[in-house]
């Protein structure tokens, strides 16, 4: 039985996500970067990064921190797992930037953010509420995605 099989055989969804995350992040650590992971694994990583940032610092923190470098990859990850409601919210958040794509360079991105108006920040705040109030089950969608791409997670 592979580590991914073991992970997917857990009864609690949160245990599945945590164990899959452990497998993926251990593989990334062994490779010295997550950029060398399979596309399916990177999809998992981008969702994990976004969820972690949103739970800690909201959309502002996501874009302000190094995670903002992956703004468009995060959007594509949510699309890939069929989290369409969340993808729509992220797309609206991206459009607050005066120029797309959102800059990968943290300094340039932060310079844009310094110029945001109060109504832009309020829009991000409202979008965060949309995420909180969403009925979309990101965990279940992510698990379904991992099951569909299981062989991409094995090593």
Buried (B, 14 or more C-beta within 10 A) or exposed (E): EEBBEEBBEBEEEEEBBEBBBEBBBEBBEEEEEBEEBBEBBBBBBBBBBBBBBBEEBBBBBBBBBEBBBBBBBBBBBBBBBBBEBBBBBBBBBBEBBEEEEBBBEBEEBBEBBEEBEEEBBEBBEEBBEBBEEBEBEBBBBBBEBBEEBBEBBEB
